[in-house]
Structures are given as C-alpha cells and as structure tokens.
Amino acid sequence: MQYVCTVQRTSVILPDDLAARLRYASKQRGVSVAEVVREAVERHLGDGQPAPPQRLSFFALGEGPVDGSERADDYVRDSIVRRLASG
C-alpha cells in the first residue's frame, strides 16, 4: 500500500499474546507488522472521513514569560483567537 500523504510514527503497547498474533499475521501474509496495523486501524475506523485539522500549535519551551506555566490556558486561548482571526 502506498500513501500520498505525510505519515506519523507511533508506538502502541500490546499484551504479549496480541503482539505475538500480530507478528504471526504479518509473517503469514508476507507483509510488515506496520502494514497489518494500518489495515486493522483503517478497518476499525472505517468511514474514511478525514481527521479534523489540527489548528492548535504550542509555544516553545525554554524562553518565555516567567508566569508561563501559570497562564498556559491564557496563552493557548490567545493563540486560538489569533489563528481564528487570521483565517
């Protein structure tokens, strides 16, 4: 399967028996474990509707206002308002 989009690497924690079944299925079919997981997720989610756009970005850690952790909700709200206003 080829994807004409960006992809993201993710980690999934599985019980030992499920992980073994996943590896077995991939070997039986001659495909990667990742391919079996992608197909299973696509079947489970099914409807093909795109995910809503992720419009929220986070400010960098390190430098910034001294009260950044105390006012994080304010900064996130302000960021959302600016994004909505800019289109």
N, C-alpha and C positions, 0 to 999 in steps of 0.2 A: 504494500500500500504506500502510495506517495502522497505527501501533504504539500499543498501550495499555500502555506501559511507559516507563521512562526510556531515553534513548539517550546514547551517548558519541561524541564526535567523535574520530577517529583519523586518523593520517597513514600512508600507505603509499608506499614508494619503489618505483617501477616502471621497468623498462627502457623506453627511448623507444618501441620498437615495440609493446610491450604497452600502454603508455599511449595510443598512437595508436589501437590496436584497441578499447580501452575507450571512448574518445571517439566513435569511429565507430559502435560498437554503440549507444551512448546516443542519438546523433542518428538512427540508422536506426529505433529503436524509439520515439523521441519522449519519452524519459524522462531523468532526470538520471543523471550518472555514478555518484552515490551509490546510486541505485536499482539499477543494474546490478551494482555491487559487492556490495550487500546480498544480492541474489538469488543471486549466484555463491557467496558465503560460505555462505548457507543451504543451497544445493545441495551444496556440498562437505562441510559438517559434518553435514547430513542428518538425524540421528536425532531431533532436536527435544528432546533431553534438556537440561534447564536446567543452566547452569554451576553448579558448587558455590558455595555462599555465600562471599563474601569476608569473613571474620570478623576479619582482622588489620588493625589500624589502626596508624599510625606517629605517634610523638610529634613535636611541632613543632620546627623548627629555630630556633636563636637562643638562648633562655634554657634553662638546664638544667644538669645536673651537669657539672663540669669534665671528668670522665672519660667523657663520653657516647659518644664515638666508640670508645673502647677497650672499653667494656662494652655496646656496642649489642646483641650477641647475648643478654646477660643481660636487658636491658630488653625485648627482643622476647619472650623466653621468659616473663618475668614477666607481660607483657601477655596472652599467650595463656593462661596459667594463670588469671589473673583473669577473663578472658572465659569460659573453660570453667566456672569455678566459679559464675559468675553466671547461667549458663544461656544 
